[in-house]
Amino acid sequence: MIRQKIKIMSANLENSAAAAVLNSQNAVAPVGRETETSTGSQETTLFAEPVLTVGKFTITNSLINSWAVVLILAVLALVLRTRLRQIPRGLQNFFEFIIDGALDLCDTVTGSRSKSQKFFPIVFALFLFILVNNWLGMLPGVGTIGFQEIHGGESIFIPFFRGGTADLNTTLALALLAVVGSHIAGVIMIGWWKYLNKFINIKAFLEIPGKIVKDPAVILVNPIKAFVGIVEIIGEMAKVASLSFRLFGNIFAGEVLLTSMAALFAFILPIPFMFLEIIVGLIQALIFSILTLVYLTIATTAEEH
């Protein structure tokens, strides 16, 4: 009897111990998940994260940055407009120096001051928008201030602000604006008929009946001349891809580089790379605006042959 009681007591102790272990595991598991959720994960994504939705319109963090850039440039323009003087000084003097140098640079591309003056407002506005967007993405708080959001059971950090040019949607829109704008300028300045013949040479087809008696080979040669411009259509698509991916790739790579350096050591180490990104931001804005000017110049030049 005593042995049976001892066995029953030991069995009860084992069962209670097992139950205690199970209860402890169940108690610890939720705490671990909550800790992971409260900490969250922060990573640089290729796409811009949505911050707010107004109806069916989604506002992303890169779009907020782009709006901030437009606001900054608009306020700066209004301030300069109200302080214009016959004898420039201060900020007006600085901007007049920049504009004079930019116009001289445009002349080296267009070869004409009249063309430079026509294209300068578009090209310089693109330059300022891209430059401020590139530099604004390096300010403290951009990419680091935001909120936690749960996706797939994991807490993900979403920043309120992100560099506009680090979003492929923004750079693609700018590239389309530059390329489509150059075609519109070409149609306006040299006429739609001449501009259309740069791509599909309809004149070559119309010349066949008049030349076929003297030169029968025109039946083969002129259709080739007519459709050789189709290659340029492929080139126009390549322009959009080149402009958008070059700008996006350089700025996005800079963001990843700065994030990696800050993760290794938050103090002093990222400073040289920040200066490097300032230079890269300036160069990329200059390249984009100069290429836009080149496209405008080529599109508005009538080809004689």
C-alpha positions as CSV (number, residue, x, y, z in Angstrom):
1,M,0.0,0.0,0.0
2,I,2.8,2.4,0.9
3,R,4.6,1.7,-2.4
4,Q,1.4,2.3,-4.3
5,K,0.9,5.6,-2.6
6,I,4.5,6.6,-3.3
7,K,4.0,5.7,-7.0
8,I,0.8,7.7,-7.2
9,M,2.4,10.8,-5.5
10,S,5.4,10.6,-7.9
11,A,3.1,10.4,-10.9
12,N,1.2,13.4,-9.7
13,L,4.4,15.3,-9.2
14,E,5.6,14.5,-12.7
15,N,2.2,15.6,-14.2
16,S,2.3,18.8,-12.2
17,A,5.9,19.5,-13.3
18,A,5.0,18.9,-17.0
19,A,2.0,21.1,-16.7
20,A,4.2,23.8,-15.1
21,V,6.6,23.6,-18.0
22,L,3.9,23.9,-20.6
23,N,2.4,26.8,-18.7
24,S,5.7,28.6,-18.6
25,Q,6.3,28.0,-22.3
26,N,2.8,29.4,-23.1
27,A,3.5,32.4,-20.9
28,V,6.9,33.1,-22.4
29,A,5.9,32.8,-26.1
30,P,3.5,35.8,-26.2
31,V,6.1,37.9,-24.4
32,G,8.7,37.1,-27.1
33,R,6.3,38.0,-29.9
34,E,5.4,41.3,-28.3
35,T,9.0,42.2,-27.8
36,E,9.7,41.5,-31.5
37,T,6.6,43.5,-32.5
38,S,7.6,46.5,-30.3
39,T,11.1,46.5,-31.7
40,G,10.1,46.1,-35.3
41,S,12.3,45.8,-38.3
42,Q,13.7,48.6,-40.4
43,E,14.9,48.0,-43.9
44,T,15.4,50.1,-47.1
45,T,12.9,49.1,-49.7
46,L,12.9,49.6,-53.4
47,F,9.4,51.0,-53.4
48,A,8.0,54.0,-51.6
49,E,5.9,53.1,-48.5
50,P,2.3,54.4,-48.3
51,V,1.8,56.8,-45.4
52,L,-1.8,58.0,-45.9
53,T,-4.8,57.2,-48.1
54,V,-7.3,59.9,-49.1
55,G,-10.2,58.1,-50.8
56,K,-8.5,56.0,-53.5
57,F,-5.4,58.3,-53.7
58,T,-2.4,56.9,-51.9
59,I,0.1,59.3,-50.5
60,T,3.6,57.8,-50.1
61,N,6.6,59.1,-48.1
62,S,8.5,60.0,-51.3
63,L,5.5,62.0,-52.5
64,I,5.5,64.0,-49.3
65,N,9.2,64.8,-49.8
66,S,8.5,65.9,-53.4
67,W,5.7,68.2,-52.2
68,A,8.0,69.7,-49.6
69,V,10.6,70.4,-52.4
70,V,8.0,72.2,-54.5
71,L,6.9,74.2,-51.4
72,I,10.5,75.2,-50.7
73,L,11.2,76.3,-54.2
74,A,7.9,78.2,-54.5
75,V,8.7,80.1,-51.2
76,L,12.2,80.8,-52.4
77,A,11.0,82.1,-55.7
78,L,8.4,84.4,-54.0
79,V,11.1,85.7,-51.6
80,L,13.5,86.5,-54.5
81,R,10.6,88.1,-56.5
82,T,9.7,90.5,-53.7
83,R,13.4,91.5,-53.1
84,L,14.5,92.1,-56.7
85,R,16.6,95.3,-57.0
86,Q,18.2,97.1,-59.9
87,I,21.5,96.7,-58.2
88,P,21.7,93.1,-57.0
89,R,23.1,92.2,-53.6
90,G,23.0,89.3,-51.2
91,L,20.8,86.3,-52.3
92,Q,19.8,88.0,-55.6
93,N,23.5,88.5,-56.5
94,F,24.2,84.9,-55.8
95,F,21.4,83.6,-58.0
96,E,22.1,86.0,-60.8
97,F,25.7,84.6,-60.8
98,I,24.4,81.0,-60.9
99,I,21.9,81.8,-63.7
100,D,24.5,83.6,-65.9
101,G,26.8,80.6,-65.5
102,A,24.0,78.2,-66.3
103,L,23.0,80.2,-69.4
104,D,26.6,80.1,-70.7
105,L,26.6,76.3,-70.1
106,C,23.4,76.0,-72.1
107,D,24.9,78.0,-75.0
108,T,27.6,75.4,-75.3
109,V,24.9,72.7,-75.9
110,T,22.4,74.6,-78.0
111,G,24.8,76.8,-79.9
112,S,22.3,79.7,-79.7
113,R,21.4,82.1,-77.0
114,S,17.8,82.3,-78.2
115,K,17.3,78.6,-77.9
116,S,19.0,78.6,-74.5
117,Q,16.6,81.3,-73.2
118,K,13.6,79.2,-74.4
119,F,14.7,76.0,-72.8
120,F,16.4,77.4,-69.7
121,P,13.3,77.7,-67.5
122,I,12.4,74.0,-68.0
123,V,15.9,72.7,-67.6
124,F,16.8,74.9,-64.6
125,A,13.5,74.0,-62.9
126,L,14.3,70.3,-63.3
127,F,17.8,70.9,-62.0
128,L,16.6,72.6,-58.9
129,F,13.8,70.1,-58.2
130,I,16.2,67.1,-58.5
131,L,19.0,68.8,-56.6
132,V,16.8,69.7,-53.6
133,N,15.2,66.3,-53.6
134,N,18.6,64.6,-53.6
135,W,19.9,66.7,-50.7
136,L,16.7,66.7,-48.7
137,G,16.9,62.9,-48.4
138,M,20.1,63.3,-46.3
139,L,18.6,65.6,-43.6
140,P,18.2,64.2,-40.1
141,G,14.7,62.7,-39.6
142,V,14.3,61.7,-43.3
143,G,14.0,57.9,-43.2
144,T,14.3,57.7,-39.4
145,I,11.1,59.3,-38.1
146,G,8.0,57.2,-38.7
147,F,5.6,54.6,-37.3
148,Q,5.3,50.9,-36.8
149,E,2.9,48.8,-39.0
150,I,2.2,45.1,-38.8
151,H,2.5,43.1,-42.0
152,G,2.2,39.3,-42.0
153,G,2.6,39.2,-38.3
154,E,5.8,41.3,-38.3
155,S,6.2,44.9,-37.2
156,I,7.8,47.0,-39.9
157,F,9.0,50.5,-39.5
158,I,7.6,53.0,-42.1
159,P,9.3,56.4,-42.3
160,F,7.2,59.5,-42.8
161,F,9.7,61.0,-45.3
162,R,11.9,59.5,-48.0
163,G,14.0,61.1,-50.7
164,G,11.8,61.7,-53.7
165,T,14.5,60.7,-56.3
166,A,15.1,57.5,-54.4
167,D,11.6,56.3,-55.7
168,L,11.6,54.9,-59.2
169,N,8.1,56.4,-59.8
170,T,9.4,59.9,-59.3
171,T,12.4,59.4,-61.6
172,L,10.3,57.7,-64.2
173,A,7.9,60.6,-64.2
174,L,10.7,63.1,-64.6
175,A,12.2,61.1,-67.5
176,L,8.8,60.9,-69.3
177,L,8.5,64.7,-68.8
178,A,11.9,65.3,-70.3
179,V,11.5,63.0,-73.3
180,V,7.8,63.7,-74.1
181,G,8.5,67.4,-73.6
182,S,11.3,67.3,-76.2
183,H,8.9,65.8,-78.8
184,I,6.3,68.4,-78.1
185,A,8.9,71.2,-78.5
186,G,10.1,69.6,-81.7
187,V,6.5,69.6,-83.2
188,I,6.0,73.2,-82.1
189,M,9.3,74.6,-83.4
190,I,9.8,72.7,-86.7
191,G,6.3,71.6,-87.5
192,W,4.6,68.3,-87.2
193,W,5.2,67.2,-90.8
194,K,9.0,67.6,-90.7
195,Y,9.1,66.1,-87.2
196,L,7.1,63.1,-88.2
197,N,9.5,62.5,-91.2
198,K,12.4,62.1,-88.8
199,F,10.8,58.8,-87.7
200,I,8.8,57.6,-90.7
201,N,10.1,59.2,-93.9
202,I,6.9,59.6,-95.8
203,K,8.7,61.8,-98.4
204,A,10.7,58.8,-99.4
205,F,7.5,56.9,-100.4
206,L,6.2,60.0,-102.3
207,E,9.4,60.3,-104.3
208,I,9.2,56.7,-105.7
209,P,6.7,57.4,-108.6
210,G,8.8,60.3,-109.9
211,K,12.2,58.5,-109.8
212,I,11.2,54.9,-110.7
213,V,11.7,55.5,-114.5
214,K,15.2,56.9,-114.1
215,D,16.3,54.7,-111.2
216,P,14.4,51.4,-110.7
217,A,16.5,50.7,-107.6
218,V,14.5,53.4,-105.8
219,I,11.9,50.8,-105.1
220,L,14.3,49.1,-102.7
221,V,16.3,52.1,-101.4
222,N,13.5,54.5,-100.5
223,P,11.5,52.1,-98.3
224,I,14.7,51.4,-96.3
225,K,15.1,55.2,-95.9
226,A,11.5,55.4,-94.9
227,F,11.6,53.0,-92.1
228,V,15.2,53.5,-90.8
229,G,13.8,56.1,-88.4
230,I,11.9,53.4,-86.6
231,V,15.2,52.6,-84.9
232,E,15.0,56.1,-83.3
233,I,11.7,55.1,-81.7
234,I,13.5,52.4,-79.8
235,G,16.1,55.0,-78.9
236,E,13.4,57.2,-77.4
237,M,12.3,54.4,-75.1
238,A,15.9,53.8,-74.1
239,K,16.2,57.5,-73.2
240,V,13.3,57.1,-70.7
241,A,14.9,54.0,-69.1
242,S,18.4,55.5,-69.0
243,L,17.3,58.8,-67.4
244,S,15.0,57.2,-64.8
245,F,17.3,54.3,-63.7
246,R,20.5,56.3,-63.6
247,L,19.0,58.9,-61.2
248,F,17.2,56.3,-59.1
249,G,20.1,53.9,-58.9
250,N,22.6,56.5,-57.8
251,I,20.4,58.1,-55.1
252,F,19.0,54.8,-53.8
253,A,22.5,53.3,-53.6
254,G,23.6,56.4,-51.6
255,E,20.7,55.8,-49.1
256,V,21.7,52.2,-48.7
257,L,25.4,53.2,-48.2
258,L,24.6,55.8,-45.6
259,T,22.3,53.4,-43.7
260,S,25.0,50.7,-43.7
261,M,27.6,53.1,-42.4
262,A,25.3,54.4,-39.7
263,A,24.5,50.8,-38.7
264,L,28.3,50.1,-38.3
265,F,29.1,53.2,-36.3
266,A,26.6,56.1,-36.0
267,F,29.3,58.8,-35.2
268,I,31.9,60.3,-37.4
269,L,32.1,57.3,-39.9
270,P,29.1,58.4,-42.0
271,I,30.4,62.0,-42.4
272,P,32.8,61.4,-45.4
273,F,30.1,59.4,-47.2
274,M,27.6,62.3,-46.6
275,F,29.9,64.7,-48.3
276,L,30.3,62.2,-51.1
277,E,26.5,62.0,-51.5
278,I,26.2,65.8,-51.6
279,I,28.6,65.7,-54.6
280,V,26.7,62.8,-56.2
281,G,23.4,64.6,-55.8
282,L,24.8,67.7,-57.5
283,I,26.3,65.7,-60.4
284,Q,23.2,63.6,-61.0
285,A,21.0,66.7,-61.1
286,L,23.4,68.3,-63.5
287,I,23.5,65.2,-65.8
288,F,19.7,64.9,-65.9
289,S,19.2,68.5,-66.8
290,I,22.0,68.6,-69.4
291,L,20.7,65.5,-71.1
292,T,17.2,67.0,-71.1
293,L,18.7,70.1,-72.8
294,V,20.4,67.9,-75.4
295,Y,17.2,66.1,-76.2
296,L,15.4,69.4,-76.6
297,T,18.1,70.8,-78.9
298,I,18.1,67.7,-81.1
299,A,14.3,67.5,-81.3
300,T,14.1,71.2,-82.4
301,T,16.8,71.0,-85.0
302,A,15.4,70.5,-88.6
303,E,17.4,67.8,-90.5
304,E,18.2,68.8,-94.1
305,H,19.2,65.4,-95.3
